[in-house]
């Protein structure tokens, strides 16, 4: 910058006026800039006006008195406008000295390989579990190759704790274990019930009717294994466990209170969320929205808001000495066989063995989503234990139901003649991959 010449000559009056004008303008510009210090770079890029970010405190009880009521499948938006840029404000209370939860082993139990083992696996027989889902009972629905049941996960430098039903029940004695999430988490819940139920006499166990909260009870242990349908974690119009095929997804991005009223008293919580955020834009109906005015945001951005509201609840309500919280990372899909078999045009249909290339990564697992989730979970490490199923499940292209499951609506002839067109390459056969997720949970408890 050019320096002023400090001679004793007097400034002309015009120059003096000019300097005063510059000083005032600079001061006003500086005052305006103070409000932009915490500007989100992403929104600066997306919005030319670069408005300051407004942070919203989530999960405020006063919001229960909102005039718009609880969201359900009949809810809609009276209008939709551009996303305002509001963010969730949650306080990280987990970084307390001496309380950080470290790994229980000297190796990474999530890094390893699948080993064919028809001696110790499967851990139960499909037909022996009266609570098996027709969506996951692949052998019952015609799958004759049962190799998918015999694979065991082997970490590289250590062993998983050997599964024993009796020890797991002792861990659950006088406790509530609750899975909270979408249909993939429901599959893990069904897996856990099938793993546990065989040692409980029929007259000492029960299953409640299918509902948003479904409960398996074991009288002898005074314990329950429960599943709460909450595919988007926050309150949404998709919270009906059966009738949730809707044209648009609407969430309250700043409230998990509807669901937390169900899971706040559980002793062990296992959460997941992912695939429902990959179905296009999401409508946001903030709890202070007037006249049903929604905003629209892409799935990743909306998921980040929901994760923030969930993190706020965990951070403020969970005492890790009394309650264990687990988060299950994204479950991969195998929708395009060209990703593991170049120049092919299929999907998981007909696949009978895992992928053998270590470090394989398909497009069914979204890296930006993983980075966002990791960023939030890393701030909660003393309160949340991560069950990282993503990489190990990536190898299991053979583990999906494909066509071997019950479909709730009749399939037209053109689909039936082309199995790849209706193959389910999202969910997992049981016994199978979700049993290993539960072995990991058992190991970490």
C-alpha positions in Angstrom: 0.0 0.0 0.0 1.3 3.5 -0.9 2.2 5.6 2.2 1.1 9.1 2.7 3.9 11.7 2.3 4.3 13.1 5.9 5.5 16.6 4.9 4.4 19.7 6.9 2.4 21.0 4.0 -1.3 21.8 4.8 -4.0 19.6 3.2 -6.4 21.4 0.9 -10.0 21.4 2.3 -11.2 19.2 -0.6 -8.7 16.4 0.3 -9.7 16.6 4.0 -13.4 16.0 3.0 -12.3 13.1 0.9 -10.4 11.4 3.7 -13.4 11.8 6.1 -15.6 10.1 3.5 -13.3 7.2 3.0 -13.0 6.7 6.8 -16.8 6.6 7.3 -17.3 4.2 4.4 -14.6 1.8 5.7 -16.2 1.8 9.2 -19.6 1.0 7.8 -18.2 -1.8 5.7 -16.4 -3.3 8.7 -19.6 -3.3 10.8 -21.4 -5.1 8.0 -18.6 -7.7 7.7 -18.8 -8.6 11.4 -22.2 -10.3 10.7 -20.6 -12.5 8.0 -17.7 -14.0 10.1 -19.6 -17.3 10.5 -20.9 -17.4 7.0 -21.2 -21.0 5.6 -18.9 -21.2 2.5 -21.4 -23.6 0.8 -24.2 -21.0 1.0 -21.8 -18.2 -0.1 -21.3 -20.3 -3.3 -25.0 -21.1 -3.8 -26.5 -17.7 -3.0 -25.1 -14.5 -4.5 -26.3 -12.3 -1.6 -24.2 -14.3 0.9 -26.7 -13.8 3.8 -25.6 -14.6 7.3 -26.5 -18.0 8.7 -29.2 -18.3 11.2 -28.7 -21.1 13.8 -31.8 -22.8 15.2 -31.8 -24.5 18.6 -33.6 -27.9 18.0 -35.8 -30.1 20.2 -37.4 -27.3 22.2 -40.4 -28.6 24.2 -42.4 -25.5 23.4 -42.6 -26.7 19.8 -44.9 -29.4 20.9 -47.6 -26.7 21.2 -47.3 -25.7 17.5 -50.5 -25.0 15.8 -49.6 -27.2 12.8 -49.7 -30.4 14.8 -47.8 -33.6 14.3 -46.6 -34.6 10.9 -48.2 -37.7 9.4 -48.7 -39.2 5.9 -51.7 -36.9 5.3 -49.5 -33.8 5.9 -48.6 -31.5 3.1 -46.9 -28.2 2.3 -49.2 -25.2 1.5 -46.3 -23.6 -0.3 -42.6 -24.3 -1.0 -39.8 -21.7 -1.1 -36.0 -21.8 -1.5 -34.0 -23.1 1.4 -33.2 -20.2 3.8 -29.8 -21.5 4.9 -30.8 -22.1 8.5 -28.6 -24.5 10.4 -29.0 -26.6 13.5 -27.3 -25.3 16.6 -26.2 -28.2 18.9 -23.7 -28.0 21.8 -21.0 -30.7 21.9 -20.9 -31.7 25.5 -19.1 -35.0 24.9 -15.5 -33.9 24.8 -14.8 -34.2 28.5 -11.3 -35.0 29.7 -10.8 -38.7 30.6 -14.2 -39.8 29.3 -13.4 -40.4 25.6 -14.4 -43.9 24.6 -11.5 -45.6 22.9 -11.5 -48.8 20.9 -11.7 -52.0 22.9 -9.2 -53.9 20.8 -5.7 -53.2 19.5 -6.9 -53.6 15.9 -9.7 -52.4 13.7 -12.5 -55.0 13.8 -14.1 -53.4 10.8 -11.1 -54.1 8.5 -10.8 -57.7 7.4 -12.1 -60.3 5.0 -15.0 -62.7 4.6 -14.1 -66.4 5.3 -16.2 -69.3 4.2 -17.2 -71.2 7.3 -20.0 -73.8 7.1 -19.1 -75.1 10.6 -19.9 -72.1 12.8 -22.3 -70.3 10.4 -25.1 -69.7 10.0 -25.8 -68.8 13.6 -29.5 -70.0 13.3 -31.8 -71.6 10.7 -34.2 -69.4 8.8 -37.2 -71.7 9.2 -36.5 -72.0 13.0 -37.2 -68.3 13.6 -40.9 -67.6 13.9 -40.3 -63.9 13.6 -38.5 -64.0 10.3 -39.6 -61.4 7.7 -40.9 -62.5 4.3 -38.9 -59.7 2.9 -35.6 -61.3 4.1 -36.5 -65.0 4.0 -34.7 -65.8 0.8 -34.6 -69.6 1.1 -38.3 -69.7 1.8 -38.9 -67.7 -1.3 -37.0 -69.9 -3.7 -33.3 -69.2 -3.3 -31.5 -72.6 -3.5 -27.9 -71.5 -3.3 -27.3 -71.1 0.4 -23.7 -70.1 0.3 -24.6 -66.6 1.4 -25.3 -68.0 4.9 -21.9 -69.5 5.5 -19.6 -66.5 5.4 -17.9 -65.3 8.6 -16.3 -61.9 9.1 -12.6 -62.1 10.1 -10.7 -58.9 11.2 -7.1 -58.8 10.0 -5.2 -58.7 13.2 -7.6 -60.0 15.9 -10.8 -62.1 16.3 -14.3 -61.0 17.0 -15.7 -62.1 20.3 -17.4 -65.4 19.8 -21.2 -65.1 19.8 -23.0 -66.8 22.6 -26.7 -66.5 23.2 -26.5 -66.9 26.9 -23.9 -64.1 27.3 -25.9 -61.7 25.1 -29.0 -62.3 27.3 -27.0 -61.5 30.4 -25.9 -58.3 28.8 -29.6 -57.5 28.2 -31.0 -58.7 31.6 -33.4 -56.0 32.9 -32.7 -53.8 29.9 -34.3 -52.4 26.8 -32.4 -52.8 23.6 -34.0 -50.6 20.9 -33.1 -50.3 17.2 -34.2 -47.0 15.7 -34.2 -46.3 12.0 -35.3 -47.6 8.6 -36.0 -51.0 7.0 -32.3 -51.9 7.1 -32.2 -51.3 10.8 -35.4 -53.3 11.1 -33.6 -56.2 9.3 -30.8 -55.9 12.0 -33.5 -56.0 14.7 -35.1 -59.1 13.2 -31.6 -60.7 13.0 -31.1 -60.0 16.7 -34.5 -61.5 17.6 -33.7 -64.6 15.6 -30.3 -64.9 17.2 -31.8 -64.7 20.7 -35.3 -66.2 20.6 -34.4 -69.9 20.4 -33.4 -70.3 24.1 -36.6 -68.6 25.4 -39.5 -71.0 25.9 -42.5 -70.2 23.7 -44.7 -69.4 26.7 -42.1 -67.0 28.1 -41.7 -64.8 25.0 -43.9 -62.5 23.0 -44.0 -60.1 20.1 -46.2 -57.1 19.9 -48.2 -56.4 16.7 -46.5 -54.5 14.0 -46.5 -50.8 14.9 -44.2 -47.8 14.8 -42.7 -49.4 18.0 -42.6 -53.2 17.9 -41.4 -55.1 20.9 -40.0 -58.6 21.5 -40.2 -59.6 25.2 -38.4 -62.3 27.2 -39.9 -62.8 30.6 -37.0 -64.8 32.1 -34.6 -61.9 31.6 -37.1 -59.1 32.1 -35.7 -57.7 28.8 -37.0 -56.4 25.5 -35.5 -56.1 22.0 -37.5 -53.4 20.2 -37.7 -51.6 16.9 -38.9 -48.0 16.3 -39.6 -47.0 12.8 -38.0 -43.6 12.3 -36.3 -43.7 8.8 -35.3 -40.0 8.8 -34.5 -39.8 12.6 -36.5 -36.5 12.9 -40.2 -36.3 12.8 -41.5 -36.8 9.2 -44.6 -37.6 7.1 -43.1 -41.0 6.5 -43.3 -42.2 10.1 -46.0 -44.8 9.4 -44.2 -48.2 9.2 -46.4 -49.5 6.5 -48.0 -46.7 4.5 -45.0 -44.4 3.6 -45.0 -44.5 -0.2 -45.5 -40.7 -0.7 -44.9 -38.3 -3.5 -42.8 -36.0 -1.3 -40.8 -36.3 1.9 -41.5 -33.7 4.6 -39.5 -33.4 7.8 -39.3 -31.2 10.8 -35.5 -30.7 10.6 -35.3 -29.3 14.2 -37.2 -31.9 16.2 -36.7 -35.6 17.2 -39.1 -35.1 20.1 -41.8 -37.3 18.6 -39.4 -40.2 18.4 -37.4 -39.5 21.5 -40.5 -39.8 23.6 -40.3 -43.5 22.6 -36.6 -44.2 22.8 -35.5 -42.0 25.7 -36.0 -44.7 28.3 -34.1 -47.5 26.4 -30.8 -48.7 27.9 -29.1 -49.6 24.6 -29.9 -47.6 21.4 -28.8 -48.6 17.9 -29.5 -45.9 15.3 -29.2 -45.8 11.5 -30.3 -43.5 8.6 -29.1 -43.2 5.0 -31.0 -44.5 2.0 -34.2 -42.4 2.5 -32.1 -39.3 2.0 -31.1 -40.4 -1.6 -34.6 -40.2 -3.1 -34.5 -36.6 -4.3 -35.2 -33.3 -2.6 -36.7 -33.1 0.9 -39.2 -30.6 2.1 -38.4 -28.8 5.4 -41.2 -27.7 7.7 -39.6 -25.9 10.5 -41.5 -26.0 13.8 -41.9 -22.2 13.7 -43.1 -22.2 10.1 -46.3 -20.3 9.5 -49.2 -21.4 7.2 -47.5 -24.7 6.3 -44.7 -23.0 4.4 -42.0 -25.5 3.5 -38.5 -25.1 2.2 -36.8 -27.5 -0.2 -33.3 -28.9 0.2 -31.2 -31.7 -1.4 -31.0 -35.0 0.5 -27.5 -34.5 1.8 -28.2 -31.1 3.3 -31.4 -32.3 4.8 -29.7 -35.3 6.3 -27.1 -33.0 7.9 -29.9 -31.0 9.6 -31.6 -34.2 10.9 -28.3 -35.5 12.1 -27.7 -32.2 14.0 -31.1 -32.4 15.7 -30.3 -36.1 16.7 -26.8 -35.1 17.9 -28.3 -32.4 20.0 -30.6 -34.9 21.8 -27.8 -37.4 22.4 -25.4 -34.7 23.6 -27.9 -33.2 26.0 -29.8 -36.3 27.2 -27.4 -39.2 27.2 -25.3 -40.2 30.2 -22.8 -42.7 28.8 -22.5 -44.4 32.2 -26.2 -45.3 32.1 -27.1 -45.5 28.4 -25.2 -47.0 25.4 -25.7 -45.4 22.0 -24.5 -46.9 18.8 -24.7 -45.5 15.2 -24.6 -48.0 12.3 -23.0 -46.5 9.2 -24.6 -46.7 5.7 -25.5 -50.1 4.2 -24.3 -50.3 0.6 -26.4 -51.3 -2.4 -25.3 -53.4 -5.4 -27.3 -52.0 -8.2 -24.8 -52.1 -11.1 -22.7 -55.2 -11.7 -20.4 -53.2 -14.0 -18.8 -51.8 -10.8 -17.4 -55.2 -9.9 -17.6 -57.0 -13.3 -16.7 -54.5 -16.1 -18.9 -54.3 -19.2 -21.7 -56.3 -17.6 -25.3 -54.9 -17.4 -26.8 -56.7 -14.4 -27.0 -56.1 -10.6 -26.9 -58.4 -7.6 -29.2 -61.0 -9.2 -27.4 -64.3 -9.6 -24.4 -63.3 -7.5 -23.2 -66.2 -5.3 -19.8 -65.0 -3.8 -18.5 -61.9 -2.1 -16.2 -59.5 -3.9 -12.6 -60.5 -3.3 -10.9 -57.2 -4.0 -9.9 -55.6 -0.7 -10.9 -52.0 -0.5 -13.6 -52.4 -3.2 -15.9 -49.4 -3.2 -19.1 -49.0 -5.2 -21.4 -46.1 -5.9 -24.0 -47.5 -3.5 -22.0 -45.8 -0.7 -21.8 -42.1 -0.9 -18.5 -40.5 0.2 -19.8 -37.0 0.9 -22.5 -38.5 3.1 -19.9 -40.5 5.0 -17.7 -37.5 5.5 -20.7 -35.5 6.9 -21.7 -38.2 9.3 -18.1 -38.8 10.4 -17.7 -35.1 11.1 -20.8 -35.2 13.4 -20.0 -38.5 15.1 -16.3 -37.5 15.7 -17.6 -34.8 18.0 -19.6 -37.2 20.1 -17.0 -40.0 20.5 -17.6 -40.4 24.3 -21.3 -40.8 23.9 -21.7 -42.7 20.6 -20.0 -45.9 19.4 -19.8 -46.3 15.7 -20.5 -49.7 14.1 -18.9 -49.3 10.7 -20.6 -51.8 8.5 -20.0 -50.1 5.2 -16.8 -51.5 3.8 -17.4 -55.0 5.0 -20.9 -55.0 3.5 -19.6 -53.6 0.3 -18.0 -57.0 -0.5 -21.3 -58.9 -0.1 -22.9 -58.5 -3.5 -24.2 -62.1 -3.0 -26.1 -61.3 0.3 -29.2 -59.5 -1.1 -32.6 -61.1 -1.6 -32.7 -60.1 -5.3 -35.9 -61.9 -6.5 -36.1 -64.3 -3.6 -38.5 -62.4 -1.3 -42.1 -61.5 -0.9 -43.2 -58.6 -3.1 -46.3 -56.8 -1.7 -47.8 -56.1 -5.1 -48.2 -58.4 -8.1 -45.4 -58.0 -10.6 -46.3 -57.5 -14.3 -45.2 -60.1 -16.9 -42.6 -57.8 -18.4 -40.8 -57.6 -15.0 -41.1 -61.3 -14.3 -39.4 -62.0 -17.6 -36.4 -59.8 -16.6 -35.3 -60.6 -13.0 -32.8 -57.8 -12.8 -35.6 -55.3 -13.3 -37.1 -56.1 -9.9 -34.3 -57.5 -7.9 -33.9 -56.2 -4.3 -30.2 -55.2 -4.1 -30.8 -53.1 -1.0 -31.9 -55.3 1.8 -30.2 -58.5 3.0 -31.1 -62.1 3.3 -31.3 -63.7 6.7 -29.4 -65.5 8.0 -26.7 -63.4 6.5 -24.9 -60.0 6.6 -27.0 -58.4 9.4 -26.0 -61.2 11.7 -22.4 -60.0 11.4 -23.6 -56.5 12.2 -25.0 -57.9 15.5 -21.8 -59.8 16.2 -20.0 -56.5 16.0 -22.6 -55.0 18.4 -22.1 -57.9 20.8 -18.3 -57.5 20.6 -18.6 -53.7 21.4 -21.1 -54.0 24.3 
